[in-house]
Amino acid sequence: MPTYVALLNWTEQGVKSAKDTVDRWEAARTQFEGIGVTLKESYWTVGPYDVVAIIEGPDDESASAALLGLAGGGNLRSTTMRAFTADEMRGVIQRMP
């Protein structure tokens, strides 16, 4: 199943309701599971991003839908990257000309 790294920043609204951030993540985990996406890990961070999340989904569309739904709550903005395991990267390398 594809893995994605989401780099998340709180919006002004998200900062104002920062005390609810863990509860929002628990709710998001349930919503993600409803569309086949798993919130594997989440880390609240110091630096240019407020939260880093690792998610797995069956495809790009499902992962995008989950993250768009999350951002639609108005508390976060995301930058998402597709991540490859070592085995997946071996498959990429095998396809190189």
C-alpha positions in Angstrom: 0.0 0.0 0.0 1.5 3.4 -0.9 2.9 5.5 1.9 2.7 9.3 2.1 4.4 11.9 4.3 2.2 14.9 5.0 3.8 18.1 6.2 1.1 20.1 8.0 0.9 23.7 9.1 -1.8 25.1 11.4 -3.9 27.9 10.0 -4.9 30.8 12.2 -8.0 28.9 13.1 -5.9 25.8 13.9 -3.7 27.8 16.3 -6.7 29.3 18.1 -8.0 25.7 18.7 -4.6 24.1 19.3 -5.8 22.6 22.6 -8.1 20.3 20.5 -5.4 19.1 18.2 -5.1 15.6 19.6 -8.8 15.1 19.6 -9.0 16.3 16.0 -6.4 13.7 15.0 -8.3 10.9 16.7 -11.4 12.0 14.8 -9.4 12.2 11.5 -8.1 8.7 12.0 -11.6 7.4 12.1 -12.6 9.4 9.0 -9.5 8.2 7.1 -10.3 4.6 7.9 -13.8 5.1 6.4 -12.2 5.6 3.0 -9.5 3.0 3.4 -6.7 5.3 4.5 -4.6 4.6 7.6 -3.0 7.4 9.7 0.1 5.4 10.7 2.0 8.0 12.8 1.7 11.6 13.6 4.2 13.9 15.3 3.8 17.4 16.5 7.0 19.2 15.6 9.0 22.3 16.2 10.3 24.1 13.1 8.8 25.0 9.8 5.9 22.4 10.1 3.5 22.0 13.0 2.7 18.4 12.4 4.2 15.5 10.3 2.0 12.6 9.5 2.6 9.2 7.9 -0.4 7.8 6.1 -1.0 4.8 3.9 -3.7 4.6 1.3 -4.7 2.3 -1.5 -4.0 5.0 -4.1 -3.2 8.7 -4.7 -6.9 9.5 -5.0 -7.9 8.1 -1.6 -4.9 9.7 0.2 -5.7 13.0 -1.5 -9.4 12.8 -0.5 -8.5 12.1 3.1 -6.1 15.1 3.3 -8.4 17.4 1.4 -11.2 16.5 3.8 -8.8 17.2 6.7 -7.8 20.6 5.3 -11.4 21.4 4.6 -11.9 21.7 8.4 -10.0 24.9 8.2 -7.3 24.0 10.8 -4.5 22.8 8.5 -2.8 23.2 5.2 -0.8 20.3 3.9 2.2 19.5 1.6 2.2 15.8 0.8 4.9 13.6 -0.6 4.7 10.0 -1.9 7.3 7.9 0.0 8.9 4.7 -1.2 10.1 1.8 1.0 13.4 0.2 0.1 11.6 -2.6 -1.7 9.5 -0.2 -3.7 12.6 1.8 -4.6 14.3 -1.4 -5.9 11.3 -1.7 -8.2 11.8 1.8 -9.4 15.5 1.2 -10.0 14.7 -2.0 -12.0 12.6 0.1 -14.4 15.4 2.6 -15.1 16.7 2.4 -18.7 
